[in-house]
Amino acid sequence: MGKIFTNDNQLQEWVEAAEGIEDRFGIEKALGYVIGEKFYNLIKMVRFSRWKVRTIDEEKKKTGYTPIREHDYGDRKFIENLDETYEQEKEKIIEAVKLSDEFAALIKAAFDPQKIRQYLHSHPRLGALGHIVSEEEYDFMVSKGAVEHTLDTEVEDSLIFGEMLKYFQVR
C-alpha cells in the first residue's frame, strides 16, 4: 500500500468493523465509527500535511534558509531536515488523497447512500469521541480539560467536515 498503513487491508477492515457495529448498535454508530472517526482522521491527516508543506514553503522563501532544525523534547534533542520532511509530507498527501478516494468508495458500496446522507446532514460530532460518548459525557470531558474544544478546533473540524462532504457528494 504505502507509508500510511502497514496493513494493506486496513480500509476494508474498518468498513467490515463498521458493518459489525451496524448489526450490534445501529447505523448511526457504524457511520460514526467509519466516517466520523476513521475517514475524519484520514482527511485531518491530509490537511495537516498540506499545512506542513505550506509552512516549509514559507520557510524556504526566507533569506538564509537552512533546512536543519533542532528541537528539544525534555532532555532529548531531535534533528529535523525540513527538505526531507517537505518531500515526505508531499508523498503523504498524494497517498492519503488516493486512500480517501478508495475509502469513500468502499463506504459508499457498503452502506445505503441515503443513510450516509442522513448521517452527514445530522452534523455529527467528529473524532473517536463523536460516536462513543454522550453529549453530557463529552461536555463533562471538555469542562474538565480532558478534551480541547475551542473556536479553533471548531473551525478546523468544520473545514475537515467540508472536505469530507465532497467525497460523499453531499451538499
For each residue, the residues with C-beta under 8 A, 3 or more apart:
1: 4 5 7 8 10 99
2: 5 95 99
3: 91 92 95
4: 1 45 92 95 96 99
5: 1 2 8 10 11 99
6:
7: 1 10 13
8: 1 5
9: 12 13
10: 1 5 7 13 14
11: 5 14 15 99 102 103 106
12: 9 15 16 106
13: 7 9 10 16 17
14: 10 11 17 18 33 34 38 103
15: 11 12 18 19 34 103 106 107 110
16: 12 13 19 20
17: 13 14 20 21 33 34
18: 14 15 21 22 30 31 33 34 107 110 111
19: 15 16 22 23 30 110
20: 16 17 23 24
21: 17 18 24 25 29 30 33
22: 18 19 25 26 27 29 30 111
23: 19 20
24: 20 21
25: 21 22 29 30
26: 22 29 30
27: 22 30 31 111 112 115 119
28: 31 32 119 122 131
29: 21 22 25 26 32 33 131
30: 18 19 21 22 25 26 27 33 34 111
31: 18 27 28 34 35 36 111 115 116 119 124
32: 28 29 35 36 37 119 124 130 131
33: 14 17 18 21 29 30 36 37 38 131
34: 14 15 17 18 30 31 37 38 39 107 111
35: 31 32 38 39 40 107 116 119 120 164 168
36: 31 32 33 39 40 119 124 125 126 127 130 131
37: 32 33 34 40 41 126 127 128 130 131
38: 14 33 34 35 41 42 103
39: 34 35 36 42 43 100 103 104 107 164 167
40: 35 36 37 43 44 126 127 130 160 161 164
41: 37 38 44 45 127
42: 38 39 45 46 96 99 100 103
43: 39 40 46 47 100 160 163 164 167
44: 40 41 47 48 160
45: 4 41 42 48 49 92 96
46: 42 43 49 50 93 96 97 100 163
47: 43 44 50 51 156 159 160 163
48: 44 45 51 52
49: 45 46 52 53 89 90 92 93 96
50: 46 47 53 54 93
51: 47 48 54 55
52: 48 49 55 56 85 86 89
53: 49 50 56 57 86 89 90 93
54: 50 51 57 58
55: 51 52 58 59
56: 52 53 59 60 82 85 86 89
57: 53 54 60 61 86
58: 54 55 61 62
59: 55 56 62 65 82
60: 56 57 65 82 86
61: 57 58 65
62: 58 59 65
63:
64:
65: 59 60 61 62
66:
67: 81 82 83 84
68: 79 80 81 82
69: 79 80 81 82
70: 77 78 79 80
71: 77 78 79 80
72: 76 77 78
73: 76 77 78
74:
75:
76: 72 73
77: 70 71 72 73
78: 70 71 72 73
79: 68 69 70 71
80: 68 69 70 71 84 85
81: 67 68 69 84 85
82: 56 59 60 67 68 69 85 86
83: 67 86 87
84: 67 80 81 87 88
85: 52 56 80 81 82 88 89
86: 52 53 56 57 60 82 83 89 90
87: 83 84 90 91
88: 84 85 91 92
89: 49 52 53 56 85 86 92 93
90: 49 53 86 87 93 94
91: 3 87 88 94 95
92: 3 4 45 49 88 89 95 96
93: 46 49 50 53 89 90 96 97
94: 90 91 97 98
95: 2 3 4 91 92 98 99
96: 4 42 45 46 49 92 93 99 100
97: 46 93 94 100 101
98: 94 95 101 102
99: 1 2 4 5 11 42 95 96 102 103
100: 39 42 43 46 96 97 103 104 167
101: 97 98 104 105 167
102: 11 98 99 105 106
103: 11 14 15 38 39 42 99 100 106 107
104: 39 100 101 107 108 167 168
105: 101 102 108 109
106: 11 12 15 102 103 109 110
107: 15 18 34 35 39 103 104 110 111 116 168
108: 104 105 111 113 116 168
109: 105 106
110: 15 18 19 106 107
111: 18 22 27 30 31 34 107 108 115 116
112: 27 115 116
113: 108 116 117 168
114: 117 118
115: 27 31 111 112 118 119
116: 31 35 107 108 111 112 113 119 120 168 170
117: 113 114 120 121 168 170
118: 114 115 121 122
119: 27 28 31 32 35 36 115 116 122 124
120: 35 116 117 124 164 165 168 170
121: 117 118 170
122: 28 118 119
123: 161
124: 31 32 36 119 120 130 131
125: 36 129 130 138
126: 36 37 40 130 157 160 161
127: 36 37 40 41 130 157
128: 37 131 132
129: 125 132 133 138 141 147
130: 32 36 37 40 124 125 126 127
131: 28 29 32 33 36 37 124 128
132: 128 129
133: 129 137 138 141
134: 137 138
135: 138 139
136: 139 140
137: 133 134 140 141
138: 125 129 133 134 135 141 142 147
139: 135 136 142 143
140: 136 137 143 144
141: 129 133 137 138 144 146 147
142: 138 139 145 146 147 148 149
143: 139 140
144: 140 141
145: 142
146: 141 142
147: 129 138 141 142
148: 142 153
149: 142 153 154
150: 153 154
151: 154 155
152: 155 156
153: 148 149 150 156 157
154: 149 150 151 157 158
155: 151 152 158 159
156: 47 152 153 159 160
157: 126 127 153 154 160 161
158: 154 155 161 162
159: 47 155 156 162 163
160: 40 43 44 47 126 156 157 163 164
161: 40 123 126 157 158 164 165
162: 158 159 165 166
163: 43 46 47 159 160 166 167
164: 35 39 40 43 120 160 161 167 168
165: 120 161 162 168 170 171
166: 162 163 169
167: 39 43 100 101 104 163 164
168: 35 104 107 108 113 116 117 120 164 165
169: 166
170: 116 117 120 121 165
171: 165
